[in-house]
């Protein structure tokens, strides 16, 4: 359980860095984006590549990037 949260946070952190939205996201948001992104990524792209804590890392990161991009599109600050 704790290991999944750590890996989810790491995946969310990487997704935030890729989308340049990581500075606006907190630790909890990184974990949530990583866990939801992992589920989305593995549903869309399968479970190929290296796996950690039951999450295939490459599809999980791609899914988290998608989740962060969609959420920031709908809920991001409009200037």
Buried (B, 14 or more C-beta within 10 A) or exposed (E): EEEBBBBBBBBBBBBBEBBEBBEEBEEEBBBBBBBBBBBBBBEEBEBEEEBBBEBBBBBBBBBBBBBBBEBBEEEEEEE
